[in-house]
C-alpha cells in the first residue's frame, strides 16, 4: 500500500509540473515520465496487460508523436496563453466531482466479496482449460473470451496509426514545413 501512495504522489507532482512548465519539450518529457509512472502503478496493481499498453502507447508512441509535433512548432508556450481561465477550471472541478461521486458506491479495493469475483471469474477458472484448451487462464481469457474486444482494440490502434502516417506523410504542406524546420528557413522563403 505504501508503494501505491508513493507512486500517486509522484504522479501528482509530475502532473503539476507539466501544467506549470512553459518549455514544451520539458512538458513532453514529463508527460512520458507520467505514462511510465502510470505503467508502474498498473504493474504494482497486477494489471500487467494495461501496464504494457500504457507503456507502449502512453510513453512510447504518444511521446514520439508529441516530439514530432514540436519539430513543427515552437519550443516555448506563447505568453498570451498563460492567462487564467475560470470557466475551464469550473468545468474540470465539476467533472472531477462527478467522477468522485460515481466512485462512492464502488466496493473496497481488493474486497473478496465484490461482485466481480462472483460472476464470471469462477467460471473462467473452472471451465477455461476444458472449453479453450489453453492451460494458462489469463491467456485463455484474453485470447478467446475477450478475443473480439482485443481485436477491436487492435483495430482502433492500427487505424489511428494509419491516420497519423497519412497526416504526417501525405500532405505536401507538412513535408514543406518539415523541410523548412530542418534547414531553419521560413515557409514563405521558397521562391
HELIX and SHEET records of a PDB file:
HELIX    1   1 UNK A    2  UNK A   20  1                                  19    
HELIX    2   2 UNK A   24  UNK A   44  1                                  21    
HELIX    3   3 UNK A   48  UNK A   53  1                                   6    
HELIX    4   4 UNK A   54  UNK A   61  3                                   8    
HELIX    5   5 UNK A   62  UNK A   72  1                                  11    
HELIX    6   6 UNK A   79  UNK A   82  5                                   4    
HELIX    7   7 UNK A   86  UNK A  102  1                                  17    
HELIX    8   8 UNK A  115  UNK A  117  5                                   3    
HELIX    9   9 UNK A  121  UNK A  131  1                                  11    
HELIX   10  10 UNK A  137  UNK A  140  1                                   4    
HELIX   11  11 UNK A  141  UNK A  145  3                                   5    
HELIX   12  12 UNK A  147  UNK A  170  1                                  24    
HELIX   13  13 UNK A  172  UNK A  183  1                                  12    
HELIX   14  14 UNK A  187  UNK A  189  5                                   3    
END                                                                             
